[in-house]
């Protein structure tokens, strides 16, 4: 049975920066950049930026709540913005860059309000959380050059996200990397060397290189879900290899120029654990990528133990 598709609408400042965090995530069917919240029909980008239409830049997401719960989308939204800023976002000032959550039904309203209350009580920010939670209004699709901007103009997008101050704000306020002294007590020597010192374990002499059971692989530090056995394949390299992560939001890719090579390093997003590297020599019929991971950076949870360990929602991967 196909689940009912729902809409989620978020305003987080410049809509260029609000597509990538949600894109390619499981259960997300599409993301559209546009304008909403105002009273002018079919506004142009120039009209909205003039702050005379009442509209804000926003993204509208089509998603399957059975696969990607609305709660997780709201949590992702908070992690892209400064929710204490009522005058815009970062260097983008004006009413068209204000933040908001636009709910499409009462369930979404309750989830969003509860999430906002938790954020307020967490004490993460010393200033009040000012992002409003509002009923959805007509959404007008932005011009084509604004759609999927991070894909169309990747170089400029990265410069913009960095230069605007958004990237540094996210790193400073939404990333809580674990204490390394405590990790030395928690992890064994090879796990610490790999995840914290960018080490590499020996091929064919690691825990999961030939693991064939059904299950998921999670970050050894944070427990965040990384890969599924459904996407694991024998690359002949001696390390566990996968065609893709379960949720791209949970991994970060960076250029690695160590050892006289140019490679793409893969790290876990929340814990910043070094996981391994991704190469373009994977199965062509599965996208052509090979995520070559270190066993020591992960923990394998068999399918029959996923429910007990709190990962029951991912059992859908094996249906």
N, C-alpha and C positions, 0 to 999 in steps of 0.2 A: 504493500500500500504506500502511495506517495503522500508525504506529509503536506500539510497546508503551508504554502509560502506566505510569509509575512513581510512587512516593511518596517525598517528602523530608520529614523531620520535624525541626524546629528549635525549641529553647527559647531565647528571647532576652529574658527578663524579661516585662514586661506584654505580653500577646498583642495588645492593641489596636494597639501600635506595630510589630508584626511582619507585618501583612497588607499594608499599603500598598506597601512596597518590592518585593513580589513580584507584586502584583496587576496585571493587564492586560499582563503581559509575554508576548512571543511564546512559545508552547509551554506556558504555564501554563493548565491547564484549570480548576482551582479551588483555593481556600485556605480551610481550616477552622480555626477557633480551638478549642482543647480542652485536655485534661489528659492527661499521660502520665508514665511513669517510676515510678509508685507501685504499690500493691497493693490499693487500694480500688476496687471496681467502681462505675461510674457516679457519681463524686463530684460534689458541687455546688460552685459557686464559693466559697461560705462555708467548706465543708470544706477545700478546697484551700488557701485563704488562711490557714487556722488552722495550717498546717504540720504536720498530723498524718497526712496521707495518703501522703506520700512522692512525690506528684505535683508536676510543674512546669507552669506555663502554657506552652503550645506552639502552633505552627501546623503543620498537615499540608498539604502541597502535592501536588496531582496535576499531573504534567508529562510532556511528551513529550521524552525525552532527545535525540532527533534534532534538535529545534528549540532547546531550551533545555538544554544540557549540565548535568549535575549539578555540575560544577566551578564553573560560573558562579553557580549557586544558593548554593553554599558560600561563594564569594567575597562575594556580596551579604549573606549572613548575618553574616559577620565585620564588615562595614561598618555594621551596625546596633547593635553591642554594645560593651561594655568587657570584653574577654576575660580581663582580669587580676583581675576582681572575683568572688570565690567566695561572697560573702554576699548576692547579689542583683544588681539592676541599678539604678544611679542612686538615686533616693530610695525605690525599692521594695525593702525589705529582707526577708530570710527565705528559707528553702529553696525555696519555691514560685516564686520569681523568679530562681533560679539558671539559668545558661546550659548548654546541651548540644546536641550534634549526635547524633541518633539514626539510625543507619544501618539500611537494610533489606536489604542484601546485602553480600557481601564486596567488590564493586567500589566501592560507596559508602564502605565502611570505609577502603579503601586511598586513595581520593581525598581523603576528609576528613582522614585522618592526614597525608598528604603536604602538604595545604594548611596544616594546623596547624604542621607542621615549617617550612614556608617562612615563615610568619608569625613564628615564634620566631627564626629566623635573620635575619630582616629588620632586627631591632633597632628596630622601630617603637615598642615599649614597653619600658621599663626593668624592669618587673616580669614575672614568669613568666606564660605563657598557661595559665590554669587551666580553661578550658572542656573538659569531658570529651567523649569520643567513645564512645557506648554503643550496644549493640544495641537496636533498636526494641522497645517493649513495647506492649500494648494502648492504643489512643488513644480517649479518650472525648470526644465532642463537647460543647462548652460550651453554655450557655444561649443562646437566640436573640438576646438583647439584646447579647451579646458578639461576634456575627458581623458582620464588615464594619463595625466600630465607626467607623472613620474616615470612612465614607460616611454613616452614620446620624446621627452627632453630630460633624460636621466642626469646629464652633467649639470645642467642649469638647476634642476630640481635639488640635487644634493647641495649645490652652492647656496641655494635659497634657504633650504631647511637649516643649514648651518649658520648662514649669515643673519637670518631672522632672529636667531636666539632660541628657536624651538628645540633644536637638537640638544643643546647644552642644558636647557631647562629640564628636558625629559631625563637626561642622564643624571642630573643632580637630584631631582625630586622624585622620580618614579623608579629608579633603579636602586635596589638595596642589596648590594653585594655582601655575601657572608664574610664574617671575620676569619682571616686566615689562621690565626692562632687556634681558634676553635675547630677549624677544619682539619688541622694537623692531628687533633685528638680523635676526630670522627672518621677520617679516611685512613686507609692503609698507605704505605709509601708509594706504590705505583699509582694509586688513585690520585694522590696529592700531586705527584710529579706530572701526571698527564693534565689534570684539570687546572692546576694553579701555576705550573711552570712550563706549560706548552710541550710536555714530553710526549713521546711516542712509544707504545709498547711493542714488543717483538711480534712479527707476523707468525701466524700458525702456532703461537704460544701465548694465547690469551683466551679469556673465558667464553666468548660468544662467536668466534669466527666461524665455527661449524654448528652453531645452535640451530636446530630445525623445528623446534616446537612453536605452536601458536602462542602469541602473546605480544606485549608491548615493551618497549625499551624507554626508560625514564632517566632523567638527569640524576646522577648519583648524589649530587649536592642538594638540589632543590626538590626533586621528585616530579618536576614538570615533564609532561609527556613529549617524547621526541619522535620515535619511529615505531612502525608496526612490522611484525613478521610477514604480513601480507605484501610488504614492499621490499623484503630482504631477498638478496640473490647471491649466488656464489660467483664472485668476481675473480677468484683464483689468486687474490692478493694476500690472503692470510689475515685479513681484518674483516669484521662485519660490515657489509655493504648494503646500501638501500638506494632505491630509485628516487625517494622523496621523503620529507618529514611528514608526520601526521598533520601538523599545523605549522605552516611557515612562520607564523608570528612568534613561535617559541624558539626559533634559531636566528642567529645573526651571522651574516657572511662578511668577511673582511679580507682585504688584500694582504698576503703574507709574502714578504721578500727575503725571508731568512734562508740560509743554506745555499745562496746563490741561485734561487729559483723564484719564479713568480707563481704563486698558488693562491687559491681561495680558501681561507680558513673558516671553519664553522665553529661557532660558540653558542652556548645556550643563552637566551636573551635575558632571563631574570637573574641567574646565578653567575653569568659570565664565565662559565666553565669552558675550557678548551675541549672540544669534542673530536676534531679531526679536520679533514679537508674534503672539498667537493671537486670532482673532476668531470670532464665532458666525454668520458669514454664508457658510459653506462649503456644499458639496452636501449636501442633507438626507438623501439616500439613502446617504451615506457617513459619517453622524454629525453633519453640520452645522457642522464646524469648518474654519477656514482658518488653517493655520500659515503666516504670511507671513514669509519668511526673507530675510536679506541674502545674496546670493551671496558676498560677501567674507568671510563667516564660515564658509564651507564649501569643501570640495574635492570635485569630482565624480570618481568612479571608474567608468569604463565597465564593463559586464558582462564583457566579454572580458579585462579586466585585474584583475578582483577576486581571482581565485585567486593570481596572481603577487604581488599586493600584500598578501596575508595575510587576505583577506576571503572566502575560498572557502566558509565555512559559510553565508554569506548568499545564495549562488546559489539556495538553495531558494525564495527569494522569487519567482523567475522561472520556476518549474516549473509 
